[in-house]
Structures are given as structure tokens and as C-alpha cells.
Amino acid sequence: MSNFLLIIPARLESVRFPNKLLKKINGREVIKYVWLRCLKAVKKNNVYVATCNKEIISFCKNNNINYIKTSKNCITGTDRILEVAKKIKKDFYINVQGDEILVNPLSIKKVINLCIKYKNRFIINAYTKVHSTKEFFNKNVPKVVINKDNNLMYISRAGIPSNKKNIYIKGLKQVCIYAYPRDILLKIKKNKKTYLESIEDIEILRFLENNILVKMAKVVGSEVSIDTPNDLILAKKIILRKKINVV
């Protein structure tokens, strides 16, 4: 197995839904669901939570979860992982967002395998199809445009690609699983958003704006990530309806 860490960046200061990672569904915290899904893809020793919050550190200690304490000035999950990369040297780092409660373990494995296949030469970002007009115009869902070589051309919270009538035809969306080769990750500036990244609030743009190639990996997307309180209610309904085995 290649030399890597899977990092779950975690913070409690979400603007749209504060403390969401420690909210519970059926008695289990959101971040624990994510951690358990990650364990279906890689070994426990490869999975770490990166956080500056003492509440999350306490949660990790109580649940026997590996964690790395990061500084409070990290402005994105990428910055947390960049901080980890400077502390712990690995070939590459996998970022799985702490709110991707139903992340597919096979999707994680595919991103890892592509990073190995490309010999750590590119950033890898997962994507899947947009499934509805509502999703296409949802500002919480970053949409992607990809060229014929599966390279990311642009990513936006707007509905892209668009047309004169502003009608949804079809689209692709980001799945928040990234692979960061260490050598590439260390090239970007920590805690300094680029121009488009600041506008869109999408951290992968920092790499595009620095002329760093982002290869896209088509995966099976999860039905919901926890961005708002309504997403928490939806996730509970999905888990109960489908009797999803999250452990």
C-alpha cells in the first residue's frame, strides 16, 4: 500500500450550520459516521481527524480516533492538511470532508488508486452527475466543467455550464474527496485564498489559479452532505429508509 494519510478536516465554526459535526443522527455524531465510512476504505492507522477544536479532540479521544491538532488560523480544510503535511511526511494525503456522512468507500478507494496510478503527479478530485434542476441551482453544490482528458476546467457554485435561457440541461458536481500529493500541496500558500477561491469559497480553485492540474475521478456520489439543519433531517430519513449499513 502506498504511503498516505486520509485526513478528515474538522471544525465547529461552520457559518451555515455551527457545530454540525457533533450533531447526532440516531445517537451517533455526523463526524463518526464519516470516520466509520472511511474505515471501510482504508486501515484505521491511515485515518486522522485534523482539528483545532477542543470539543472534537475530546470526541476523538473518547472514541479512540486518531487526531492531529492544527492551528486555529487554518481557513480551509486544505490549509489543515497542508499543516499536517509539514508535520508528517507522506507521499500523498486524502481529504474527506467531515460532513460527507454517506461518503462511498469505493469512491475513496478510486481516488487513492488514481493518485497511485498517476504517480502523485496531479491533484485528484472526485465528481458525479447532477441529478436535478434544484441541485444544479443549489449554491451549496459546487458544479464542475471537465475537458475530454478529465481535467478540471472550472468549478463554481453557479449552475454551469449555462445558456441564454438559464435552463438546466445537464451538469456535473464535485464530490468532496481530494488527493493531494505532498510535493504539489507544499507549492501553495497556506491560509491565503486566491482571487476566485475567495469569490466562490471553493478551495480547489487555489490549485487551478496556480496552474496546477486537477484530474477528475468519476465516482458514485452520496445522496446528502450536511450543509444545513435540513440536510441533517434528510440524512436521517435516507439512513432509515434504505437501512444503510454505515458501520
N, C-alpha and C positions, 0 to 999 in steps of 0.2 A: 504493500500500500504506500502511496506517495506520502510525503512529509507535509502535513497540513493541519490546520485547526478549523473547526466550524465554530463561528462566533455568533452569538445572539446578542446584538447591542440592545441595551435596555435602559430606559429612563422613565420617570414618572411624570415629567413635566409636559406631557402632550397638550398642545393648545386645544385641539378638538375634543379630547377625551382624557383629562388628567387622571393619573393612577390606573389607567386601563389594564396594564399588565398584571396587576394584582387583583383585578375584579374576578369573581368566580362564576363558573358555569357548572352546575351540578356538583358544587363543593370543591372544584378544582380551579386553580388560578389560570388565567389566559397563558401566561408565560410557561407554566408547567405543561400545558397541552403542547405548546410549541417544542419544548425540550424533549418531551416523550416522542414526538413525531421525528425529531432529529435522530434520536437513538435507534429508530428503525432504519436509518440510512447509514450511520457510522457508529463506531465504538464510543462508549462513554468517555474514555480518556481523550477523545478528539473534540469533545463538545464543551464550550465555555460560554458563560454569560459575561458580557463586558458592561459594567455599570459604575456609576458614581454614587448611586442612591443607597443609603444605609439600610432602607427597608428591603430592597431587593437583595442586598448582600446577606441580610438576616434570613430572608426566604431561602436563598441558595444554601446557606449553612444548615438550615433546618431540614432541607430536602436532599442533602448530600449531592448538590450540583456544583460542578467546578465553576469558579468565577475568577475574573480578573478585575481589580479595582482600577478604574480610569478616572481621569481628572474631570472636574465639573465644567471645564470650559470647552468640552467637546460639543460641537454644534450639530453634528450629524452622526449617524451610525458608522459611516465611512471614517470619520475622524477618530472614533473609538477604536476601530480596527487598525487604523494607522498607528495609533498609540500602542496597541498590542504588538504590532509588527516590529516596533522599535524595541520592545521589551523581550519578545520571544521570537526567535528566528525560525521560520518555516518556509517551505517552498511557496505555498500559497495559502490564502485564507478564504473561507466560505462565509458569506454574510447571509444569515436567515433572519428576517425581521421578527421581532418579538411579538408582533400582533398577527402573524400568519398562522392562525390557530389550527387550520386544516391543511397545512402545507403537505404536499405529497412527497413521501420519502424517495420515490423513484425519480422525482424531479430533482431532488438534491443530488442523487447519485449521478444523474445525467450531466449536471453542471460540473461536478467533480471530474467525471470521466472525460469531458471535453477539455477541461483545463489540462489534464494529463496528456490527452491526445495532441493538443497544440503546444505541448512542452512549455507551458507557462509564458507564452508569447503575447497573450491577449487577455483583456478583461472579458469575462463571460457573464452575460445577463440572461435570465430566463424570460420567456414570453408565452402567451397563449392567445386564443381568439377572443374578441369582444363578442358577447352573446346577446346584447340587446341595445336598443336606442338609448334607454335610460342609462345603461352602463357607459355607453360611448360619450355621453354628455356629462357624466358624473366627474366633478373636479377632483374627487378623491382617487380616481383611477387614472394613472399615467398611461397614455396611449403611445405606441411606438410605430415608427416607419422604418422599414428594413429594406436594404437593396438585395439584388439577386445572389450576392455572396453571403447573405445572412449577417451583414454588418449593420450596426445601428446607424441610421442617418439622423434621426431626431426623436426626441421623446417630449411629450407635453401633456399638461392637464386638460388642454383643449381637445376637442374632437378632431383628430387628424387621422388620415387625410380628409380634407373637407372639399366643399364645392360651392358654387354660387348660390345654390338654394339652401345651403346649410342643412342638407338632408343626410341622415345616416345611411350609408350603403354597406360598408363593411370596415372592419378595423381590427387591430391587434393591441394587446395591452401588456404592460410589464407584469411579471411575477417577481416578487422581491426576494430573489435568490441571486447572489452575485459571487463570482470567483475573482479574487484579487491576487495575482502573482506578486510576491513581495517586491521584486525589483521594479515593477511598474507602480505599485502602490506608493513606494517611497519617493516617486518623482513629483507627486502632487503636494501642494502646500496644505498643511494641517490648519483647520479652523479658519480658512479663508475661502469663502464662496466665490465662484466665478460669476460673471455677469448674468448669464442665462440661468445658471443654477439658483441665483438669488431671486430672479423673477418667477421661475417655475416652482421653486422649492423641490427640486428633484436632484439628488446628489450625483447620479450617474453622469449628469451633464458636465461635471467638473473634469471628467476624463475626455469627453468629446471636445470640450473647449480647449483642452491642452493637446489636441491632435493625437489622442491615444485611441487606438482601435478597440471597439467593443463588439465582440462576436455575440450573436443572439442564439439561444438554445430553446427550441420549441418544446414545451412541456405540457403536462396536464395541470391546469390551474386549479386552485382551491375555490370553493364557492363563496367564501367571505373572508375578509381580513377585518380586524377590529379597529375601525377608524372613529366610530361614533357609538353612543349608547344603543342606538337602534341595531347596529351590527352585532352587538352582544346578544340581543334578543333573537336576531336572525340565526346566529351561530347555534344557540341553544335549540332552536326549532330544527335545524338541519341535523344536529347530532342525535336528537331524539327520534326524528322521523326516519333517518337512514340507519339508526343504531350503529353509528360509526365507531369502529374499534380504534380508539386513539392511544391505547397503551400497547 
